Amino acid sequence: MDFTLIVQIVVACTILFLILFNVVLYFNDIEKDTVNYLIKQWAYHKYFFLTTAWGILGGHFFLGSQVPLLGDNTWLPVVLVIVFLGALFLIGKKQDQGFIMKRRIQILLLLLGVLYGHFFWSQRHLDFLDAPLF
Amino acid sequence: MQNLKHFLKEHPKVIRLVQYILIGLFVFLVIFDIFLAATGNITISEVIKGETEKGFFVLTYLWGVVAINLFFTRKGKKLVHEIPGTFIILGLAALIYFLKLGPMLINYVGNNPTDIRIAHAISMAFGLLMGYLFWRQDHDV
């Protein structure tokens, strides 16, 4: 069974749902309950792993080295993503209550994510790359 | 964090609900993707890759815009208010889609795998720039 259309519909519905949901939240009586606001609050406090995660997805979806550093191994980059994000999550959890992430470090986290997505978790590697480098 | 706590105290239910919906949506997508990969079907990544390679650059542009909106706040003055800003951002997305700027960019940069990544990177950077100009949130963390 070809899932392409189903996946396209699911992704499109997710994006549309988030846009419409956000519009409703923006115009309701309660202030600062929008999706953007809440995710920003998360990212600027303890859950800055979200910034890296967004970067990783960008690098993974849209870029991708032809010769990724782990070869064309499909599962190792995913495991490493979980390990890295889990580590950032735990580091965030350990911060004090009033912790605020610096803005320039957010950019660094985003960039590191993109670089990881490009150099480690590539979808565009060459076909002849058959053996993982280790 | 103080702000969020204050709002949580005032409107705990709505904000909690939004948070749970977001987490739920994320978990659903991850489980859906694991299901697709485990059953040997096309995964979300592969579908997105396929679409962007055909020039669906709305996605790369939106990635950049959303990255700035969520993760890079504005400390200085606003260039435009957030509602016109949102219209500008969505208007540009519509232009990219309807004027077929994605395929045009691919034609211009080139169609081999290296070039296509450059085209994607240009589109992502364009999204980041537009997000930076028109769609940053206040730095009221």
Interface residues (C-beta under 8 A of the other chain):
Chain A: M1 D2 F3 T4 V7 Q8 V10 V11 T14 I15 F17 L18 F21 L25 N28 I30 E31 K32 D33 V35 N36 Y37 L38 I39 K40 Q41 A43 Y44 H45 L50 T51 W54 G55 L57 G58 H60 F61 F62 L63 G64 Q66 Q97 G98 F99 I100 R103 Q106 I107 L109 L110 Q123 R124
Chain B: M1 Q2 N3 L4 F7 H11 V14 I15 V18 Q19 I21 L22 L25 L29 F32 L36 N41 I42 T43 I44 S45 E46 V47 I48 K49 G50 E51 T52 L59 T60 L62 W63 G64 V66 A67 N69 L70 F71 F72 T73 K75 P113 T114 R117 H120 A121 S123 M124 Q137 H139 V141
